[in-house]
Amino acid sequence: MPITRAHIHSVLDAYLNEPPYEKEDLAVAVSLLEDGAELASRKEFRGHATAGAVLVNPHGQVLHIRHRALDKWLLPGGHLEESDNSLQEPPYAS
């Protein structure tokens, strides 16, 4: 089952109960969700959910990935996919 706007809103609400000091930083995302934005869709240009990571080895080198379409070096990350079932777990988790 694809990730829905309601799922993203519920995860975000639960998260903001833990560190409430981040409410201001995430106000735009909450507002978009309340306005009906489908943040799981790449077609939502006002904003959409993505994930990213910073990987650093013991020598302080940072991993970058060459984005073919943008022809830029970026940190690893990506968009939600139709096959993703949860924001917290990768689709291959058992």
Backbone hydrogen bonds in HBPLUS format (Angstrom, degrees):
<---DONOR---> <-ACCEPTOR-->    atom                        ^
c    i                          cat <-CA-CA->   ^        H-A-AA   ^      H-
h    n   atom  resd res      DA  || num        DHA   H-A  angle D-A-AA Bond
n    s   type  num  typ     dist DA aas  dist angle  dist       angle   num
A0008-ILE N   A0004-THR O   3.08 MM   4  6.44 164.8  2.10 153.2 156.2     1
A0009-HIS N   A0005-ARG O   2.92 MM   4  6.12 162.8  1.95 152.3 157.5     2
A0010-SER N   A0006-ALA O   2.90 MM   4  6.06 158.1  1.95 146.5 152.4     3
A0011-VAL N   A0007-HIS O   2.95 MM   4  6.19 162.2  1.98 155.0 159.2     4
A0012-LEU N   A0008-ILE O   2.92 MM   4  6.06 163.2  1.95 151.8 156.9     5
A0013-ASP N   A0009-HIS O   2.87 MM   4  6.04 160.5  1.91 150.5 155.9     6
A0014-ALA N   A0010-SER O   3.00 MM   4  6.16 162.7  2.03 146.2 150.8     7
A0015-TYR N   A0011-VAL O   2.91 MM   4  6.08 157.0  1.96 147.7 154.5     8
A0016-LEU N   A0012-LEU O   2.94 MM   4  6.14 159.6  1.98 150.2 155.3     9
A0017-ASN N   A0014-ALA O   3.28 MM   3  5.34 146.5  2.39  98.1 107.6    10
A0018-GLU N   A0015-TYR O   3.00 MM   3  5.58 148.9  2.10 113.4 122.0    11
A0022-GLU N   A0019-PRO O   3.04 MM   3  6.07 171.3  2.05 135.3 136.3    12
A0023-LYS N   A0020-PRO O   3.13 MM   3  5.55 169.0  2.14 117.7 119.8    13
A0026-LEU N   A0022-GLU O   3.07 MM   4  6.32 144.4  2.20 153.7 164.1    14
A0027-ALA N   A0024-GLU O   3.33 MM   3  5.11 165.4  2.35 101.0 104.8    15
A0030-VAL N   A0026-LEU O   3.08 MM   4  6.38 166.7  2.10 158.5 162.4    16
A0031-SER N   A0027-ALA O   2.89 MM   4  5.99 159.8  1.93 147.4 153.2    17
A0032-LEU N   A0028-VAL O   2.92 MM   4  6.15 159.1  1.96 151.2 156.6    18
A0033-LEU N   A0029-ALA O   2.99 MM   4  6.24 161.4  2.03 151.6 156.4    19
A0034-GLU N   A0030-VAL O   2.94 MM   4  6.19 158.3  1.99 149.8 156.0    20
A0035-ASP N   A0031-SER O   2.92 MM   4  6.15 133.6  2.14 141.2 154.1    21
A0035-ASP N   A0032-LEU O   3.12 MM   3  5.00 128.6  2.40  91.8 105.7    22
A0037-ALA N   A0032-LEU O   2.88 MM   5  5.25 161.3  1.91 153.9 147.6    23
A0036-GLY N   A0033-LEU O   3.01 MM   3  5.15 159.3  2.05 106.2 111.6    24
A0041-SER N   A0038-GLU O   3.01 MM   3  5.69 166.3  2.03 122.3 126.5    25
A0049-ALA N   A0039-LEU O   2.67 MM  10  5.44 162.9  1.69 145.8 149.8    26
A0044-GLU N   A0041-SER O   3.18 MM   3  5.57 168.2  2.19 111.9 115.0    27
A0047-GLY N   A0044-GLU O   3.36 MM   3  5.88 153.5  2.44 108.2 115.0    28
A0051-ALA N   A0078-GLY O   2.87 MM  27  5.48 156.2  1.92 156.7 164.0    29
A0078-GLY N   A0051-ALA O   2.89 MM  27  5.48 148.2  2.00 143.6 149.6    30
A0053-ALA N   A0076-PRO O   2.98 MM  23  5.68 144.1  2.11 160.9 156.6    31
A0063-LEU N   A0055-LEU O   2.97 MM   8  5.57 160.6  2.01 157.7 164.0    32
A0057-ASN N   A0061-GLN O   3.00 MM   4  5.52 155.3  2.06 150.6 156.5    33
A0060-GLY N   A0057-ASN O   2.88 MM   3  5.44 164.2  1.90 128.2 129.6    34
A0065-ILE N   A0074-LEU O   2.62 MM   9  5.27 164.4  1.65 160.5 164.8    35
A0074-LEU N   A0065-ILE O   2.84 MM   9  5.27 169.8  1.85 147.4 149.5    36
A0067-HIS N   A0072-LYS O   2.75 MM   5  5.38 167.8  1.77 171.5 167.8    37
A0071-ASP N   A0067-HIS O   2.73 MM   4  5.38 129.2  1.99 143.9 157.0    38
A0084-ASP N   A0081-GLU O   2.98 MM   3  5.36 161.5  2.02 114.5 120.5    39
A0093-ALA N   A0090-PRO O   3.10 MM   3  5.59 169.9  2.11 119.4 122.2    40
